[in-house]
Every structure is written in structure tokens, then in C-alpha cells.
Amino acid sequence: MGAAHDPHTPLVAFPRETPIGVCSMNRLLVKLAITAAAGGLLFSSPIVAQIPPPQKRAEHVEITKAPELESAHDDTAIVRWTTTNPRGDDEHYGIVRYGTDPEDLSQTAKNPIRLNRGHAETIFRVRIQDLKPQTTYYYKVTSMGSGGRSDGVESAVNQFTTPAPGERIGNYRADSSLPPAYRTGTPQPK
């Protein structure tokens, strides 16, 4: 049989640099782990990760603050109103149907809004363009989800008159009060 094995002599001889090689391997693994984590953060889609499913639609939506003229120029007006939060689709639209005859509101202005799930109410603002100066317009408001489904609420017919060329009406006040001359045709709720 062969010679007895000396327990102090290694069976396989490794170069003296082995400890450095192990450290280099550990560094490489740490770099790979950091790169993978950073890549996961950089190439993931935070938008997709943050979009929760649609909320259940509200059973009943009501206008809590009547439509009013927020501001107007001779050719443009902004109408605003507040409703209880309709929920459902996060993407919604405020819609104003308007015209110069209260019996013919055949023109439509529509602006998108993103609902805030944490708020009990939603403020809609719709910009109406291509108006004529010193003209009385009649309008009513409604809203709908991005799929085209109405929220089931519609205002009474209101009115405003655009100012003369070069003039501007600015009615928004933090306390929601409007001078009587600029109030819309519907009484303000309390």
C-alpha cells in the first residue's frame, strides 16, 4: 500500500492567492446583486404597479355645489361645479351642453379629470371655447366615466353672458360667494 498520509499536508495544493480569489468572488456576487436590484427598480413600471382596480361606482351622485361661471373672456368661459365622488373609473369627464337658446343646448364642451379616491367630493371644470362676445349662453352640466357611462346626474339649465372684447370676468372666490350680477341662474346650495 502506499505511504501514510501526513495530516498536515493538503491533498490538493492551492496557490497562496486563494483568499484574494474568494474575496474577489464575493465582491462579484455583491456587484451582481446590486446590479439586479437596481435593474429591477429602473426597468419596472411604477405606473403599472400603482394603478389599483377601479372602485365600485357610487350608487347615487349629486351636485353639491351648483354650476357657476368661474371666469370668462369674450370668446372663452370656464364653468365649475362640485359633485359627490362618482367613483368607478378614475378617468372621468366633466361635460357642459350649451347654446344661445335654453331649449337647444346642442353644443358640447368636455374636459378630462382624474378622480381622487381619497376625497368625498369632485370638482369639475370645463372650458368652453369659440364663444361670441356679449352673448348670453345657456348650459347644463353632467359627468361620465371614461367608458362613456353617465354618472346619472345633470344640472338644471343655467346661464352666463360673455364680456365685451378685451374684458374678463373672474368669479372664483375661496368662500364660494359670487357677486349677484355674476351668479348663474340656479340658486346656490347651502
Long-range contacts (C-beta under 8 A, 24 or more apart in sequence): 52-117, 54-88, 54-89, 54-90, 55-87, 55-88, 55-90, 55-117, 56-87, 56-88, 57-86, 57-87, 57-88, 57-145, 58-84, 58-85, 58-86, 58-87, 58-88, 58-151, 60-84, 60-152, 61-86, 61-143, 61-151, 61-152, 61-153, 62-153, 63-141, 63-153, 63-155, 63-189, 64-121, 64-189, 65-176, 65-188, 65-189, 66-155, 66-158, 66-184, 66-186, 66-187, 66-188, 66-189, 67-96, 67-139, 67-140, 67-141, 67-155, 67-158, 67-184, 67-186, 68-158, 68-171, 68-178, 68-183, 68-184, 68-188, 69-160, 69-169, 69-171, 69-182, 69-184, 70-125, 70-170, 70-171, 70-172, 71-168, 71-169, 71-170, 71-171, 71-172, 72-131, 72-160, 72-162, 72-163, 72-168, 72-169, 73-162, 73-163, 73-167, 73-168, 74-131, 74-132, 74-133, 74-134, 74-162, 74-163, 74-164, 74-165, 74-166, 74-167, 75-129, 75-130, 75-131, 75-132, 75-133, 75-162, 76-127, 76-128, 76-129, 76-131, 77-127, 77-128, 77-131, 77-137, 77-160, 77-162, 78-125, 78-126, 78-127, 78-128, 79-125, 79-126, 79-128, 79-139, 79-141, 79-160, 80-123, 80-124, 80-125, 80-126, 80-172, 81-123, 81-124, 81-141, 81-155, 82-121, 82-122, 82-123, 82-124, 83-121, 83-122, 83-124, 83-143, 83-151, 83-153, 84-120, 84-121, 84-122, 85-115, 85-116, 85-117, 85-119, 85-120, 85-121, 85-122, 86-115, 86-122, 86-143, 86-145, 86-151, 86-153, 87-115, 87-117, 88-145, 88-149, 88-151, 89-115, 89-145, 89-146, 89-147, 90-114, 90-115, 90-117, 91-115, 91-145, 91-146, 92-122, 92-143, 92-144, 92-145, 92-146, 92-151, 93-143, 93-144, 93-145, 93-146, 94-124, 94-125, 94-126, 94-141, 94-143, 95-126, 95-141, 95-142, 95-143, 95-144, 96-126, 96-128, 96-139, 96-140, 96-141, 97-139, 97-140, 97-141, 97-142, 98-128, 98-137, 98-138, 98-139, 98-140, 99-137, 99-138, 99-139, 100-135, 100-136, 100-137, 100-138, 101-138, 102-138, 102-157, 102-159, 105-138, 105-139, 105-140, 105-157, 131-162, 132-162, 133-162, 133-163, 133-164, 133-165, 134-161, 134-162, 134-163, 134-164, 135-161, 135-162, 136-160, 136-161, 137-161, 137-162, 155-186, 156-185, 156-186, 157-185, 158-184, 158-185, 158-186, 159-184, 159-185, 160-184
